Amino acid sequence: MEKPQILLFDLDGTLLRNDKTLSEYTLKILSRCKDCGCLIGISTSRSEQNCLGFLREIKPDILITSGGALVRVNDRMICSSTFSVMETNDFIETARQICGRDCEITVDTIDAHYWNYKTDPKEQDKSWGDSIYTDFAGFQCEALKICVEIPQPGLAQKLREHFSALDSQHFSDGSWYKFTKSGITKERAILAVCEACHADTADIIAFGDDHADIGMLEICGTGVAMGNAVQEVKDIADAITLSNEEDGAAVYLERLLTLFK
C-alpha cells in the first residue's frame, strides 16, 4: 500500500478522548507515522489558539481551524477569511434580535476566542478555559467564525435566511450553530493545503465524526468515520474504526503502518 502524504484529523470526538486528552498510545502511533514521512494535520471547528492547547506534544504540520477559516502549513498562514468588524457586529445584533438578547455567542479571531458566557467555561468544560469574556458591546474585531447557541431549530433557520452569504453547520452534540463566510469549509481549506504541499487529495487519509466532517471525508482519498460518529458520517465513509474513547484513529493507523511502502 502506498503511504499517504497527509493524515488529517478532526479533534473533538475523533483524535481527542471525551476528557479532551490524547492517549499515550495515540501519541506513539502519530510519532511513528511522522517517522514514516506522513504530514500530520488537524482540521477542527475550534479556534487556533484553543486547539493548540491540546497539541503541544504533536506539533502538527497542518492546522485547519475555525471550521476552515484559518489555514496554516508549517506555521505559515496560507489563507484566512474573516467577517469585517461591521459584518461581525451586524451578525451579533441580528442573532440577538432573532434568538433573544441573552443568547450565548462565541467569536473566533486570529488571536483569541471571545464568549459572552453566563457560566464560567472552566466550570462547564476546562478545554474552553482560554475564552475571553465580552458583552460584545462595541466589539472591534474581525471574526473568523461565529457560533450561536440556538435551542430552537426554527430560529436557526431564520438567522440563516437573514444572511445569504454565510456557511452554517449545526453541531450534533448540542444546540450550537457555526457560521463562517460563504464557502468557507474544511474541504475548501484542504484544497488550499494540497496546493501549498504539492499534494493530491487522493493522498490524504481523513478522520471525523460529525456533520462538519462529511465534506472532508468525501474529498479525501480515504475517509474514516469514528465508531462514535453520527450515522450520516458513517454512511459516506470508506471505512469505520473504533470510537474516540478506544483510540480508533490510532488503531486504524497502526494496522496500516505495516503496509506502507
C-alpha positions as CSV (number, residue, x, y, z in Angstrom):
1,M,0.0,0.0,0.0
2,E,1.3,3.5,-0.9
3,K,2.0,5.7,2.1
4,P,-0.5,8.6,2.4
5,Q,1.2,12.0,2.3
6,I,-1.1,13.6,4.8
7,L,-3.1,12.3,7.8
8,L,-5.9,14.7,8.7
9,F,-7.8,14.6,12.0
10,D,-10.8,16.3,13.5
11,L,-10.3,16.9,17.2
12,D,-13.5,16.6,19.3
13,G,-15.0,13.1,19.1
14,T,-12.1,12.0,16.9
15,L,-8.5,12.4,18.0
16,L,-9.4,13.5,21.5
17,R,-11.0,11.3,24.0
18,N,-14.1,12.5,25.8
19,D,-12.0,14.1,28.6
20,K,-10.2,16.1,25.9
21,T,-6.9,14.3,26.2
22,L,-4.6,12.4,23.8
23,S,-3.7,8.9,25.0
24,E,0.0,7.8,25.1
25,Y,-0.9,5.2,22.6
26,T,-2.3,7.7,20.1
27,L,0.8,9.9,20.6
28,K,3.1,6.9,19.9
29,I,1.3,6.0,16.7
30,L,1.3,9.6,15.4
31,S,5.0,9.7,16.1
32,R,5.6,6.5,14.1
33,C,3.5,8.0,11.2
34,K,5.7,11.1,11.3
35,D,8.8,9.0,11.2
36,C,7.4,7.3,8.1
37,G,7.2,10.7,6.4
38,C,3.5,11.4,6.8
39,L,2.4,15.0,7.4
40,I,0.1,15.3,10.5
41,G,-2.8,17.7,10.1
42,I,-5.6,18.9,12.3
43,S,-9.0,20.1,10.9
44,T,-11.3,21.4,13.6
45,S,-14.0,23.9,14.3
46,R,-12.1,25.1,17.4
47,S,-10.1,28.3,17.2
48,E,-6.4,28.0,16.5
49,Q,-5.4,29.2,20.0
50,N,-7.8,26.9,21.7
51,C,-6.8,23.8,19.8
52,L,-3.1,24.4,20.3
53,G,-3.5,23.7,24.0
54,F,-4.1,20.0,23.1
55,L,-1.4,19.7,20.5
56,R,1.9,20.6,22.2
57,E,3.2,17.0,22.0
58,I,2.1,16.5,18.4
59,K,3.4,19.7,16.7
60,P,1.1,19.3,13.6
61,D,2.4,20.2,10.2
62,I,-1.0,21.5,9.1
63,L,-3.6,23.4,11.1
64,I,-7.1,24.0,9.7
65,T,-9.1,25.8,12.4
66,S,-12.3,27.8,12.9
67,G,-14.1,25.3,10.5
68,G,-11.7,26.2,7.6
69,A,-11.5,29.9,8.0
70,L,-7.8,29.9,9.0
71,V,-5.2,27.6,7.5
72,R,-1.5,27.2,8.3
73,V,1.1,24.9,6.9
74,N,4.4,24.6,8.8
75,D,3.4,27.7,10.9
76,R,2.9,29.7,7.7
77,M,-0.6,31.2,7.2
78,I,-1.7,30.3,3.7
79,C,-5.3,31.6,3.9
80,S,-7.8,33.2,6.2
81,S,-11.3,34.5,5.7
82,T,-12.9,36.9,8.1
83,F,-16.1,38.9,8.6
84,S,-15.3,42.6,8.7
85,V,-15.8,44.4,12.0
86,M,-19.1,45.8,10.6
87,E,-20.3,42.4,9.4
88,T,-19.4,40.8,12.7
89,N,-21.4,43.4,14.7
90,D,-24.3,43.2,12.3
91,F,-24.4,39.4,12.7
92,I,-24.2,39.6,16.5
93,E,-27.0,42.1,16.7
94,T,-29.2,40.2,14.3
95,A,-28.6,37.0,16.2
96,R,-29.8,38.7,19.4
97,Q,-32.9,40.1,17.7
98,I,-33.8,36.7,16.3
99,C,-32.6,34.3,19.0
100,G,-33.0,36.5,22.1
101,R,-30.9,39.3,23.7
102,D,-29.4,36.8,26.1
103,C,-28.3,34.2,23.6
104,E,-24.8,32.9,24.1
105,I,-22.4,33.8,21.3
106,T,-18.7,32.9,20.6
107,V,-16.4,34.6,18.2
108,D,-13.0,33.3,16.9
109,T,-10.5,35.9,15.8
110,I,-7.0,35.2,14.6
111,D,-5.6,35.8,18.1
112,A,-8.3,34.9,20.5
113,H,-11.7,33.3,21.4
114,Y,-14.4,35.5,22.8
115,W,-17.6,34.5,24.6
116,N,-20.5,36.2,26.4
117,Y,-20.9,33.1,28.7
118,K,-23.3,33.0,31.5
119,T,-21.4,30.4,33.4
120,D,-17.6,30.4,33.6
121,P,-16.5,28.0,30.8
122,K,-13.9,26.4,33.2
123,E,-16.9,25.1,35.2
124,Q,-18.6,23.8,32.0
125,D,-15.5,22.4,30.2
126,K,-11.9,23.1,31.1
127,S,-10.9,22.9,27.4
128,W,-12.6,26.2,26.8
129,G,-10.9,28.0,29.7
130,D,-8.9,30.4,27.4
131,S,-12.1,32.2,26.4
132,I,-12.2,36.0,26.9
133,Y,-15.4,37.2,28.3
134,T,-17.1,40.1,26.5
135,D,-20.6,41.5,26.2
136,F,-19.8,42.3,22.5
137,A,-20.7,46.0,23.1
138,G,-18.6,48.0,20.6
139,F,-16.8,44.8,19.5
140,Q,-13.9,45.8,17.3
141,C,-12.5,42.5,15.9
142,E,-12.9,40.7,12.6
143,A,-14.4,37.3,13.1
144,L,-13.2,34.1,11.5
145,K,-16.1,32.1,12.9
146,I,-19.2,33.0,15.0
147,C,-21.2,30.4,16.9
148,V,-24.6,30.9,18.5
149,E,-26.5,28.7,20.9
150,I,-30.0,28.3,19.5
151,P,-32.2,25.8,21.2
152,Q,-35.0,26.2,18.6
153,P,-34.0,25.0,15.1
154,G,-36.6,27.3,13.5
155,L,-34.8,30.3,14.8
156,A,-31.5,29.0,13.4
157,Q,-33.1,28.7,10.0
158,K,-34.5,32.2,10.3
159,L,-31.0,33.5,11.1
160,R,-29.6,31.7,8.1
161,E,-32.2,33.2,5.8
162,H,-31.4,36.7,7.0
163,F,-27.8,36.4,5.7
164,S,-27.4,34.9,2.2
165,A,-23.6,34.9,2.2
166,L,-23.0,32.5,5.0
167,D,-21.9,28.9,5.5
168,S,-23.6,27.3,8.6
169,Q,-23.4,24.0,10.4
170,H,-25.2,22.5,13.4
171,F,-23.1,20.6,15.9
172,S,-24.7,17.3,16.7
173,D,-23.9,17.3,20.5
174,G,-25.9,20.3,21.4
175,S,-27.8,23.4,20.2
176,W,-24.8,25.4,18.9
177,Y,-24.6,26.5,15.3
178,K,-21.4,27.6,13.5
179,F,-21.4,30.4,10.9
180,T,-18.5,31.3,8.6
181,K,-18.2,33.3,5.4
182,S,-19.9,31.7,2.4
183,G,-18.0,28.8,1.0
184,I,-15.6,28.5,4.0
185,T,-15.5,24.8,4.8
186,K,-13.0,22.2,5.8
187,E,-12.9,20.8,2.3
188,R,-12.0,24.2,0.7
189,A,-9.2,24.5,3.3
190,I,-8.0,21.1,2.3
191,L,-7.6,22.2,-1.3
192,A,-5.5,25.1,-0.2
193,V,-3.4,22.7,1.9
194,C,-2.9,20.4,-1.1
195,E,-1.7,23.4,-3.3
196,A,0.7,24.5,-0.6
197,C,2.1,21.0,0.0
198,H,2.1,19.9,-3.7
199,A,-0.2,17.1,-2.7
200,D,-3.3,15.5,-4.1
201,T,-6.5,14.9,-2.1
202,A,-6.2,11.2,-3.1
203,D,-3.0,11.1,-0.9
204,I,-4.9,12.1,2.3
205,I,-6.5,9.9,5.0
206,A,-9.0,11.9,7.0
207,F,-10.8,11.0,10.2
208,G,-14.0,12.6,11.5
209,D,-17.2,12.0,13.5
210,D,-19.7,14.9,13.0
211,H,-21.7,16.6,10.2
212,A,-18.9,19.2,9.6
213,D,-16.6,16.4,8.7
214,I,-18.7,14.9,5.9
215,G,-17.2,17.1,3.1
216,M,-13.7,16.5,4.4
217,L,-14.1,12.7,4.4
218,E,-15.7,12.8,0.9
219,I,-13.0,14.9,-0.7
220,C,-10.0,13.0,0.7
221,G,-8.7,9.7,-0.8
222,T,-9.7,7.7,2.3
223,G,-12.4,9.0,4.7
224,V,-12.6,7.1,8.0
225,A,-15.5,7.5,10.4
226,M,-15.1,7.0,14.1
227,G,-17.2,4.4,15.8
228,N,-19.0,7.2,17.7
229,A,-19.7,9.2,14.5
230,V,-23.2,10.3,13.6
231,Q,-24.8,7.9,11.1
232,E,-24.5,10.4,8.2
233,V,-20.7,10.3,8.5
234,K,-20.6,6.5,8.7
235,D,-22.8,6.4,5.6
236,I,-20.3,8.2,3.4
237,A,-17.1,6.9,4.9
238,D,-14.7,4.5,3.2
239,A,-14.0,2.8,6.5
240,I,-15.2,2.8,10.1
241,T,-12.9,2.4,13.0
242,L,-13.3,2.2,16.8
243,S,-14.6,5.1,18.8
244,N,-12.5,8.0,20.0
245,E,-12.6,6.6,23.6
246,E,-11.0,3.4,22.1
247,D,-8.3,5.4,20.2
248,G,-9.9,4.4,16.9
249,A,-7.8,6.6,14.7
250,A,-4.6,5.2,16.2
251,V,-5.8,1.6,15.9
252,Y,-6.7,2.2,12.3
253,L,-3.2,3.7,11.5
254,E,-1.3,1.0,13.4
255,R,-2.8,-1.6,11.1
256,L,-1.7,0.4,8.1
257,L,1.8,1.1,9.2
258,T,2.9,-2.5,8.4
259,L,1.5,-2.0,4.9
260,F,3.2,1.3,4.0
261,K,5.9,1.1,1.3
